[in-house]
Amino acid sequence: MKDFSDAVFSPDVIELMTAALRASVASLPEPVSSTHVTLLAESILRAAKAGERDVAVLQRLALLELQLAPRS
């Protein structure tokens, strides 16, 4: 996972990010790999760190980034 050690979030924002991550993971077909979960979480952390607070937007951004991620 990328380094987000300088990121600080309030409990309310952590709840929003958690909701966005859960919704993102739930929208993926099973089985969901840990790599996908990590990529989604990193995207949500980046967007929240930039100031995004809308759960639906956080989810959409994470899923779009996952689609654009290079396949290994």
PyMOL Python script that loads the backbone (N, CA, C, O; Angstrom):
from pymol import cmd

cmd.read_pdbstr("""\
ATOM      1  N   MET A   1       0.840  -1.170   0.000  1.00  0.00           N
ATOM      2  CA  MET A   1       0.000   0.000   0.000  1.00  0.00           C
ATOM      3  C   MET A   1       0.888   1.237   0.000  1.00  0.00           C
ATOM      4  O   MET A   1       1.961   1.256   0.603  1.00  0.00           O
ATOM      5  N   LYS A   2       0.421   2.252  -0.681  1.00  0.00           N
ATOM      6  CA  LYS A   2       1.140   3.520  -0.730  1.00  0.00           C
ATOM      7  C   LYS A   2       1.250   4.096   0.679  1.00  0.00           C
ATOM      8  O   LYS A   2       0.537   3.681   1.592  1.00  0.00           O
ATOM      9  N   ASP A   3       2.150   5.053   0.836  1.00  0.00           N
ATOM     10  CA  ASP A   3       2.369   5.666   2.144  1.00  0.00           C
ATOM     11  C   ASP A   3       1.371   6.802   2.361  1.00  0.00           C
ATOM     12  O   ASP A   3       1.421   7.824   1.677  1.00  0.00           O
ATOM     13  N   PHE A   4       0.480   6.612   3.305  1.00  0.00           N
ATOM     14  CA  PHE A   4      -0.483   7.638   3.683  1.00  0.00           C
ATOM     15  C   PHE A   4      -0.264   8.049   5.136  1.00  0.00           C
ATOM     16  O   PHE A   4      -1.203   8.458   5.819  1.00  0.00           O
ATOM     17  N   SER A   5       0.976   7.939   5.604  1.00  0.00           N
ATOM     18  CA  SER A   5       1.275   8.206   7.005  1.00  0.00           C
ATOM     19  C   SER A   5       1.022   9.663   7.390  1.00  0.00           C
ATOM     20  O   SER A   5       0.831   9.963   8.568  1.00  0.00           O
ATOM     21  N   ASP A   6       1.017  10.566   6.419  1.00  0.00           N
ATOM     22  CA  ASP A   6       0.775  11.975   6.727  1.00  0.00           C
ATOM     23  C   ASP A   6      -0.703  12.348   6.666  1.00  0.00           C
ATOM     24  O   ASP A   6      -1.060  13.497   6.927  1.00  0.00           O
ATOM     25  N   ALA A   7      -1.565  11.394   6.324  1.00  0.00           N
ATOM     26  CA  ALA A   7      -2.999  11.662   6.211  1.00  0.00           C
ATOM     27  C   ALA A   7      -3.653  11.576   7.586  1.00  0.00           C
ATOM     28  O   ALA A   7      -3.388  10.656   8.361  1.00  0.00           O
ATOM     29  N   VAL A   8      -4.506  12.543   7.870  1.00  0.00           N
ATOM     30  CA  VAL A   8      -5.239  12.572   9.127  1.00  0.00           C
ATOM     31  C   VAL A   8      -6.710  12.772   8.794  1.00  0.00           C
ATOM     32  O   VAL A   8      -7.075  13.706   8.081  1.00  0.00           O
ATOM     33  N   PHE A   9      -7.555  11.879   9.320  1.00  0.00           N
ATOM     34  CA  PHE A   9      -8.984  11.953   9.042  1.00  0.00           C
ATOM     35  C   PHE A   9      -9.773  11.903  10.340  1.00  0.00           C
ATOM     36  O   PHE A   9      -9.394  11.212  11.286  1.00  0.00           O
ATOM     37  N   SER A  10     -10.867  12.637  10.375  1.00  0.00           N
ATOM     38  CA  SER A  10     -11.761  12.606  11.532  1.00  0.00           C
ATOM     39  C   SER A  10     -12.526  11.287  11.524  1.00  0.00           C
ATOM     40  O   SER A  10     -12.596  10.621  10.491  1.00  0.00           O
ATOM     41  N   PRO A  11     -13.096  10.905  12.653  1.00  0.00           N
ATOM     42  CA  PRO A  11     -13.901   9.680  12.698  1.00  0.00           C
ATOM     43  C   PRO A  11     -15.052   9.692  11.681  1.00  0.00           C
ATOM     44  O   PRO A  11     -15.388   8.654  11.110  1.00  0.00           O
ATOM     45  N   ASP A  12     -15.650  10.861  11.457  1.00  0.00           N
ATOM     46  CA  ASP A  12     -16.742  10.957  10.476  1.00  0.00           C
ATOM     47  C   ASP A  12     -16.253  10.633   9.064  1.00  0.00           C
ATOM     48  O   ASP A  12     -16.934   9.933   8.314  1.00  0.00           O
ATOM     49  N   VAL A  13     -15.090  11.136   8.709  1.00  0.00           N
ATOM     50  CA  VAL A  13     -14.538  10.884   7.376  1.00  0.00           C
ATOM     51  C   VAL A  13     -14.136   9.415   7.252  1.00  0.00           C
ATOM     52  O   VAL A  13     -14.307   8.815   6.191  1.00  0.00           O
ATOM     53  N   ILE A  14     -13.613   8.847   8.304  1.00  0.00           N
ATOM     54  CA  ILE A  14     -13.263   7.419   8.276  1.00  0.00           C
ATOM     55  C   ILE A  14     -14.513   6.574   8.033  1.00  0.00           C
ATOM     56  O   ILE A  14     -14.464   5.586   7.301  1.00  0.00           O
ATOM     57  N   GLU A  15     -15.625   6.961   8.643  1.00  0.00           N
ATOM     58  CA  GLU A  15     -16.886   6.252   8.395  1.00  0.00           C
ATOM     59  C   GLU A  15     -17.304   6.363   6.931  1.00  0.00           C
ATOM     60  O   GLU A  15     -17.760   5.384   6.339  1.00  0.00           O
ATOM     61  N   LEU A  16     -17.151   7.551   6.347  1.00  0.00           N
ATOM     62  CA  LEU A  16     -17.490   7.739   4.926  1.00  0.00           C
ATOM     63  C   LEU A  16     -16.591   6.875   4.035  1.00  0.00           C
ATOM     64  O   LEU A  16     -17.063   6.236   3.095  1.00  0.00           O
ATOM     65  N   MET A  17     -15.304   6.867   4.342  1.00  0.00           N
ATOM     66  CA  MET A  17     -14.363   6.072   3.539  1.00  0.00           C
ATOM     67  C   MET A  17     -14.669   4.579   3.673  1.00  0.00           C
ATOM     68  O   MET A  17     -14.600   3.832   2.697  1.00  0.00           O
ATOM     69  N   THR A  18     -15.005   4.159   4.879  1.00  0.00           N
ATOM     70  CA  THR A  18     -15.346   2.747   5.102  1.00  0.00           C
ATOM     71  C   THR A  18     -16.583   2.361   4.303  1.00  0.00           C
ATOM     72  O   THR A  18     -16.624   1.299   3.682  1.00  0.00           O
ATOM     73  N   ALA A  19     -17.588   3.226   4.323  1.00  0.00           N
ATOM     74  CA  ALA A  19     -18.810   2.964   3.561  1.00  0.00           C
ATOM     75  C   ALA A  19     -18.515   2.885   2.061  1.00  0.00           C
ATOM     76  O   ALA A  19     -19.053   2.028   1.361  1.00  0.00           O
ATOM     77  N   ALA A  20     -17.662   3.777   1.581  1.00  0.00           N
ATOM     78  CA  ALA A  20     -17.302   3.771   0.158  1.00  0.00           C
ATOM     79  C   ALA A  20     -16.544   2.504  -0.210  1.00  0.00           C
ATOM     80  O   ALA A  20     -16.780   1.921  -1.269  1.00  0.00           O
ATOM     81  N   LEU A  21     -15.635   2.076   0.659  1.00  0.00           N
ATOM     82  CA  LEU A  21     -14.873   0.854   0.385  1.00  0.00           C
ATOM     83  C   LEU A  21     -15.791  -0.363   0.386  1.00  0.00           C
ATOM     84  O   LEU A  21     -15.711  -1.204  -0.510  1.00  0.00           O
ATOM     85  N   ARG A  22     -16.652  -0.460   1.376  1.00  0.00           N
ATOM     86  CA  ARG A  22     -17.583  -1.596   1.434  1.00  0.00           C
ATOM     87  C   ARG A  22     -18.478  -1.641   0.202  1.00  0.00           C
ATOM     88  O   ARG A  22     -18.692  -2.711  -0.369  1.00  0.00           O
ATOM     89  N   ALA A  23     -18.997  -0.499  -0.209  1.00  0.00           N
ATOM     90  CA  ALA A  23     -19.866  -0.451  -1.385  1.00  0.00           C
ATOM     91  C   ALA A  23     -19.086  -0.816  -2.647  1.00  0.00           C
ATOM     92  O   ALA A  23     -19.600  -1.509  -3.525  1.00  0.00           O
ATOM     93  N   SER A  24     -17.856  -0.350  -2.728  1.00  0.00           N
ATOM     94  CA  SER A  24     -17.019  -0.662  -3.896  1.00  0.00           C
ATOM     95  C   SER A  24     -16.746  -2.157  -3.991  1.00  0.00           C
ATOM     96  O   SER A  24     -16.897  -2.756  -5.055  1.00  0.00           O
ATOM     97  N   VAL A  25     -16.346  -2.749  -2.884  1.00  0.00           N
ATOM     98  CA  VAL A  25     -16.049  -4.184  -2.863  1.00  0.00           C
ATOM     99  C   VAL A  25     -17.313  -4.992  -3.167  1.00  0.00           C
ATOM    100  O   VAL A  25     -17.261  -5.977  -3.903  1.00  0.00           O
ATOM    101  N   ALA A  26     -18.437  -4.576  -2.604  1.00  0.00           N
ATOM    102  CA  ALA A  26     -19.698  -5.305  -2.818  1.00  0.00           C
ATOM    103  C   ALA A  26     -20.144  -5.267  -4.273  1.00  0.00           C
ATOM    104  O   ALA A  26     -20.869  -6.157  -4.719  1.00  0.00           O
ATOM    105  N   SER A  27     -19.724  -4.257  -5.013  1.00  0.00           N
ATOM    106  CA  SER A  27     -20.146  -4.147  -6.412  1.00  0.00           C
ATOM    107  C   SER A  27     -19.307  -5.008  -7.362  1.00  0.00           C
ATOM    108  O   SER A  27     -19.664  -5.177  -8.528  1.00  0.00           O
ATOM    109  N   LEU A  28     -18.201  -5.547  -6.865  1.00  0.00           N
ATOM    110  CA  LEU A  28     -17.331  -6.376  -7.704  1.00  0.00           C
ATOM    111  C   LEU A  28     -17.797  -7.823  -7.701  1.00  0.00           C
ATOM    112  O   LEU A  28     -18.355  -8.296  -6.711  1.00  0.00           O
ATOM    113  N   PRO A  29     -17.569  -8.533  -8.813  1.00  0.00           N
ATOM    114  CA  PRO A  29     -17.917  -9.958  -8.842  1.00  0.00           C
ATOM    115  C   PRO A  29     -16.985 -10.757  -7.933  1.00  0.00           C
ATOM    116  O   PRO A  29     -15.808 -10.429  -7.785  1.00  0.00           O
ATOM    117  N   GLU A  30     -17.523 -11.789  -7.340  1.00  0.00           N
ATOM    118  CA  GLU A  30     -16.731 -12.691  -6.485  1.00  0.00           C
ATOM    119  C   GLU A  30     -15.849 -13.564  -7.370  1.00  0.00           C
ATOM    120  O   GLU A  30     -16.245 -13.856  -8.498  1.00  0.00           O
ATOM    121  N   PRO A  31     -14.716 -13.980  -6.934  1.00  0.00           N
ATOM    122  CA  PRO A  31     -14.037 -13.589  -5.708  1.00  0.00           C
ATOM    123  C   PRO A  31     -13.309 -12.267  -5.908  1.00  0.00           C
ATOM    124  O   PRO A  31     -12.788 -12.002  -6.991  1.00  0.00           O
ATOM    125  N   VAL A  32     -13.270 -11.437  -4.867  1.00  0.00           N
ATOM    126  CA  VAL A  32     -12.569 -10.154  -4.903  1.00  0.00           C
ATOM    127  C   VAL A  32     -11.183 -10.378  -4.305  1.00  0.00           C
ATOM    128  O   VAL A  32     -11.047 -10.843  -3.174  1.00  0.00           O
ATOM    129  N   SER A  33     -10.172 -10.043  -5.073  1.00  0.00           N
ATOM    130  CA  SER A  33      -8.796 -10.269  -4.606  1.00  0.00           C
ATOM    131  C   SER A  33      -8.367  -9.185  -3.619  1.00  0.00           C
ATOM    132  O   SER A  33      -8.906  -8.079  -3.617  1.00  0.00           O
ATOM    133  N   SER A  34      -7.411  -9.516  -2.803  1.00  0.00           N
ATOM    134  CA  SER A  34      -6.877  -8.536  -1.852  1.00  0.00           C
ATOM    135  C   SER A  34      -6.205  -7.385  -2.595  1.00  0.00           C
ATOM    136  O   SER A  34      -6.173  -6.261  -2.094  1.00  0.00           O
ATOM    137  N   THR A  35      -5.676  -7.651  -3.766  1.00  0.00           N
ATOM    138  CA  THR A  35      -5.079  -6.589  -4.577  1.00  0.00           C
ATOM    139  C   THR A  35      -6.130  -5.570  -4.976  1.00  0.00           C
ATOM    140  O   THR A  35      -5.888  -4.364  -4.924  1.00  0.00           O
ATOM    141  N   HIS A  36      -7.301  -6.059  -5.377  1.00  0.00           N
ATOM    142  CA  HIS A  36      -8.380  -5.140  -5.748  1.00  0.00           C
ATOM    143  C   HIS A  36      -8.810  -4.303  -4.546  1.00  0.00           C
ATOM    144  O   HIS A  36      -9.026  -3.098  -4.674  1.00  0.00           O
ATOM    145  N   VAL A  37      -8.932  -4.924  -3.400  1.00  0.00           N
ATOM    146  CA  VAL A  37      -9.327  -4.196  -2.188  1.00  0.00           C
ATOM    147  C   VAL A  37      -8.289  -3.127  -1.862  1.00  0.00           C
ATOM    148  O   VAL A  37      -8.649  -2.005  -1.507  1.00  0.00           O
ATOM    149  N   THR A  38      -7.018  -3.461  -1.979  1.00  0.00           N
ATOM    150  CA  THR A  38      -5.952  -2.498  -1.712  1.00  0.00           C
ATOM    151  C   THR A  38      -6.014  -1.325  -2.680  1.00  0.00           C
ATOM    152  O   THR A  38      -5.890  -0.173  -2.264  1.00  0.00           O
ATOM    153  N   LEU A  39      -6.205  -1.605  -3.966  1.00  0.00           N
ATOM    154  CA  LEU A  39      -6.296  -0.533  -4.962  1.00  0.00           C
ATOM    155  C   LEU A  39      -7.494   0.366  -4.697  1.00  0.00           C
ATOM    156  O   LEU A  39      -7.390   1.587  -4.811  1.00  0.00           O
ATOM    157  N   LEU A  40      -8.631  -0.226  -4.345  1.00  0.00           N
ATOM    158  CA  LEU A  40      -9.814   0.567  -4.017  1.00  0.00           C
ATOM    159  C   LEU A  40      -9.550   1.451  -2.802  1.00  0.00           C
ATOM    160  O   LEU A  40      -9.880   2.637  -2.810  1.00  0.00           O
ATOM    161  N   ALA A  41      -8.957   0.875  -1.763  1.00  0.00           N
ATOM    162  CA  ALA A  41      -8.679   1.624  -0.536  1.00  0.00           C
ATOM    163  C   ALA A  41      -7.723   2.788  -0.803  1.00  0.00           C
ATOM    164  O   ALA A  41      -7.929   3.890  -0.294  1.00  0.00           O
ATOM    165  N   GLU A  42      -6.687   2.550  -1.593  1.00  0.00           N
ATOM    166  CA  GLU A  42      -5.732   3.614  -1.909  1.00  0.00           C
ATOM    167  C   GLU A  42      -6.415   4.754  -2.652  1.00  0.00           C
ATOM    168  O   GLU A  42      -6.158   5.925  -2.374  1.00  0.00           O
ATOM    169  N   SER A  43      -7.272   4.416  -3.582  1.00  0.00           N
ATOM    170  CA  SER A  43      -7.993   5.433  -4.342  1.00  0.00           C
ATOM    171  C   SER A  43      -8.892   6.257  -3.432  1.00  0.00           C
ATOM    172  O   SER A  43      -8.939   7.482  -3.540  1.00  0.00           O
ATOM    173  N   ILE A  44      -9.601   5.586  -2.541  1.00  0.00           N
ATOM    174  CA  ILE A  44     -10.495   6.281  -1.606  1.00  0.00           C
ATOM    175  C   ILE A  44      -9.686   7.173  -0.673  1.00  0.00           C
ATOM    176  O   ILE A  44     -10.083   8.307  -0.403  1.00  0.00           O
ATOM    177  N   LEU A  45      -8.567   6.681  -0.184  1.00  0.00           N
ATOM    178  CA  LEU A  45      -7.704   7.498   0.676  1.00  0.00           C
ATOM    179  C   LEU A  45      -7.203   8.744  -0.058  1.00  0.00           C
ATOM    180  O   LEU A  45      -7.211   9.839   0.505  1.00  0.00           O
ATOM    181  N   ARG A  46      -6.771   8.585  -1.303  1.00  0.00           N
ATOM    182  CA  ARG A  46      -6.284   9.727  -2.080  1.00  0.00           C
ATOM    183  C   ARG A  46      -7.382  10.766  -2.267  1.00  0.00           C
ATOM    184  O   ARG A  46      -7.158  11.961  -2.070  1.00  0.00           O
ATOM    185  N   ALA A  47      -8.575  10.301  -2.650  1.00  0.00           N
ATOM    186  CA  ALA A  47      -9.679  11.237  -2.899  1.00  0.00           C
ATOM    187  C   ALA A  47     -10.115  11.928  -1.612  1.00  0.00           C
ATOM    188  O   ALA A  47     -10.400  13.125  -1.619  1.00  0.00           O
ATOM    189  N   ALA A  48     -10.167  11.191  -0.517  1.00  0.00           N
ATOM    190  CA  ALA A  48     -10.562  11.791   0.764  1.00  0.00           C
ATOM    191  C   ALA A  48      -9.499  12.779   1.235  1.00  0.00           C
ATOM    192  O   ALA A  48      -9.827  13.828   1.789  1.00  0.00           O
ATOM    193  N   LYS A  49      -8.245  12.453   1.019  1.00  0.00           N
ATOM    194  CA  LYS A  49      -7.153  13.353   1.402  1.00  0.00           C
ATOM    195  C   LYS A  49      -7.239  14.653   0.600  1.00  0.00           C
ATOM    196  O   LYS A  49      -6.862  15.718   1.090  1.00  0.00           O
ATOM    197  N   ALA A  50      -7.741  14.558  -0.645  1.00  0.00           N
ATOM    198  CA  ALA A  50      -7.908  15.738  -1.495  1.00  0.00           C
ATOM    199  C   ALA A  50      -9.166  16.527  -1.148  1.00  0.00           C
ATOM    200  O   ALA A  50      -9.398  17.603  -1.699  1.00  0.00           O
ATOM    201  N   GLY A  51      -9.987  15.990  -0.225  1.00  0.00           N
ATOM    202  CA  GLY A  51     -11.151  16.735   0.228  1.00  0.00           C
ATOM    203  C   GLY A  51     -12.505  16.175  -0.143  1.00  0.00           C
ATOM    204  O   GLY A  51     -13.529  16.722   0.267  1.00  0.00           O
ATOM    205  N   GLU A  52     -12.538  15.089  -0.914  1.00  0.00           N
ATOM    206  CA  GLU A  52     -13.833  14.512  -1.306  1.00  0.00           C
ATOM    207  C   GLU A  52     -14.504  13.880  -0.092  1.00  0.00           C
ATOM    208  O   GLU A  52     -13.864  13.169   0.681  1.00  0.00           O
ATOM    209  N   ARG A  53     -15.814  14.148   0.069  1.00  0.00           N
ATOM    210  CA  ARG A  53     -16.545  13.620   1.219  1.00  0.00           C
ATOM    211  C   ARG A  53     -17.828  12.888   0.833  1.00  0.00           C
ATOM    212  O   ARG A  53     -18.528  12.375   1.706  1.00  0.00           O
ATOM    213  N   ASP A  54     -18.145  12.833  -0.451  1.00  0.00           N
ATOM    214  CA  ASP A  54     -19.361  12.157  -0.911  1.00  0.00           C
ATOM    215  C   ASP A  54     -19.058  10.672  -1.112  1.00  0.00           C
ATOM    216  O   ASP A  54     -18.186  10.312  -1.903  1.00  0.00           O
ATOM    217  N   VAL A  55     -19.783   9.815  -0.392  1.00  0.00           N
ATOM    218  CA  VAL A  55     -19.530   8.369  -0.450  1.00  0.00           C
ATOM    219  C   VAL A  55     -19.676   7.845  -1.879  1.00  0.00           C
ATOM    220  O   VAL A  55     -18.851   7.054  -2.336  1.00  0.00           O
ATOM    221  N   ALA A  56     -20.709   8.277  -2.578  1.00  0.00           N
ATOM    222  CA  ALA A  56     -20.942   7.799  -3.946  1.00  0.00           C
ATOM    223  C   ALA A  56     -19.797   8.214  -4.871  1.00  0.00           C
ATOM    224  O   ALA A  56     -19.379   7.438  -5.730  1.00  0.00           O
ATOM    225  N   VAL A  57     -19.301   9.415  -4.700  1.00  0.00           N
ATOM    226  CA  VAL A  57     -18.185   9.885  -5.529  1.00  0.00           C
ATOM    227  C   VAL A  57     -16.918   9.108  -5.188  1.00  0.00           C
ATOM    228  O   VAL A  57     -16.188   8.694  -6.088  1.00  0.00           O
ATOM    229  N   LEU A  58     -16.653   8.907  -3.912  1.00  0.00           N
ATOM    230  CA  LEU A  58     -15.492   8.102  -3.509  1.00  0.00           C
ATOM    231  C   LEU A  58     -15.559   6.714  -4.124  1.00  0.00           C
ATOM    232  O   LEU A  58     -14.558   6.202  -4.626  1.00  0.00           O
ATOM    233  N   GLN A  59     -16.741   6.106  -4.083  1.00  0.00           N
ATOM    234  CA  GLN A  59     -16.920   4.771  -4.651  1.00  0.00           C
ATOM    235  C   GLN A  59     -16.682   4.790  -6.161  1.00  0.00           C
ATOM    236  O   GLN A  59     -15.943   3.955  -6.684  1.00  0.00           O
ATOM    237  N   ARG A  60     -17.300   5.731  -6.857  1.00  0.00           N
ATOM    238  CA  ARG A  60     -17.141   5.803  -8.314  1.00  0.00           C
ATOM    239  C   ARG A  60     -15.694   6.014  -8.712  1.00  0.00           C
ATOM    240  O   ARG A  60     -15.196   5.357  -9.627  1.00  0.00           O
ATOM    241  N   LEU A  61     -15.014   6.930  -8.029  1.00  0.00           N
ATOM    242  CA  LEU A  61     -13.605   7.176  -8.347  1.00  0.00           C
ATOM    243  C   LEU A  61     -12.764   5.920  -8.154  1.00  0.00           C
ATOM    244  O   LEU A  61     -11.918   5.596  -8.986  1.00  0.00           O
ATOM    245  N   ALA A  62     -13.002   5.220  -7.056  1.00  0.00           N
ATOM    246  CA  ALA A  62     -12.239   4.001  -6.775  1.00  0.00           C
ATOM    247  C   ALA A  62     -12.486   2.942  -7.850  1.00  0.00           C
ATOM    248  O   ALA A  62     -11.548   2.302  -8.325  1.00  0.00           O
ATOM    249  N   LEU A  63     -13.739   2.763  -8.226  1.00  0.00           N
ATOM    250  CA  LEU A  63     -14.059   1.745  -9.240  1.00  0.00           C
ATOM    251  C   LEU A  63     -13.501   2.137 -10.604  1.00  0.00           C
ATOM    252  O   LEU A  63     -13.035   1.275 -11.349  1.00  0.00           O
ATOM    253  N   LEU A  64     -13.543   3.419 -10.940  1.00  0.00           N
ATOM    254  CA  LEU A  64     -12.964   3.871 -12.206  1.00  0.00           C
ATOM    255  C   LEU A  64     -11.453   3.664 -12.224  1.00  0.00           C
ATOM    256  O   LEU A  64     -10.897   3.211 -13.224  1.00  0.00           O
ATOM    257  N   GLU A  65     -10.793   3.995 -11.123  1.00  0.00           N
ATOM    258  CA  GLU A  65      -9.342   3.773 -11.063  1.00  0.00           C
ATOM    259  C   GLU A  65      -9.003   2.297 -11.171  1.00  0.00           C
ATOM    260  O   GLU A  65      -8.003   1.926 -11.786  1.00  0.00           O
ATOM    261  N   LEU A  66      -9.832   1.462 -10.576  1.00  0.00           N
ATOM    262  CA  LEU A  66      -9.596   0.015 -10.651  1.00  0.00           C
ATOM    263  C   LEU A  66      -9.698  -0.450 -12.108  1.00  0.00           C
ATOM    264  O   LEU A  66      -8.906  -1.281 -12.551  1.00  0.00           O
ATOM    265  N   GLN A  67     -10.658   0.078 -12.841  1.00  0.00           N
ATOM    266  CA  GLN A  67     -10.807  -0.278 -14.262  1.00  0.00           C
ATOM    267  C   GLN A  67      -9.596   0.163 -15.076  1.00  0.00           C
ATOM    268  O   GLN A  67      -9.199  -0.507 -16.029  1.00  0.00           O
ATOM    269  N   LEU A  68      -9.011   1.304 -14.690  1.00  0.00           N
ATOM    270  CA  LEU A  68      -7.889   1.850 -15.435  1.00  0.00           C
ATOM    271  C   LEU A  68      -6.541   1.279 -15.015  1.00  0.00           C
ATOM    272  O   LEU A  68      -5.542   1.474 -15.707  1.00  0.00           O
ATOM    273  N   ALA A  69      -6.504   0.579 -13.891  1.00  0.00           N
ATOM    274  CA  ALA A  69      -5.245   0.036 -13.381  1.00  0.00           C
ATOM    275  C   ALA A  69      -4.669  -0.979 -14.367  1.00  0.00           C
ATOM    276  O   ALA A  69      -5.408  -1.789 -14.927  1.00  0.00           O
ATOM    277  N   PRO A  70      -3.357  -0.938 -14.581  1.00  0.00           N
ATOM    278  CA  PRO A  70      -2.730  -1.910 -15.479  1.00  0.00           C
ATOM    279  C   PRO A  70      -2.925  -3.337 -14.960  1.00  0.00           C
ATOM    280  O   PRO A  70      -2.831  -3.597 -13.761  1.00  0.00           O
ATOM    281  N   ARG A  71      -3.187  -4.216 -15.857  1.00  0.00           N
ATOM    282  CA  ARG A  71      -3.359  -5.631 -15.498  1.00  0.00           C
ATOM    283  C   ARG A  71      -1.980  -6.286 -15.459  1.00  0.00           C
ATOM    284  O   ARG A  71      -1.142  -6.070 -16.335  1.00  0.00           O
ATOM    285  N   SER A  72      -1.772  -7.092 -14.420  1.00  0.00           N
ATOM    286  CA  SER A  72      -0.474  -7.786 -14.341  1.00  0.00           C
ATOM    287  C   SER A  72      -0.608  -9.237 -14.681  1.00  0.00           C
ATOM    288  O   SER A  72       0.382  -9.969 -14.664  1.00  0.00           O
TER     289      SER A  72
END
""", "prot")
cmd.dss("prot")
cmd.show_as("cartoon", "prot")
cmd.util.cbc("prot")
cmd.orient("prot")
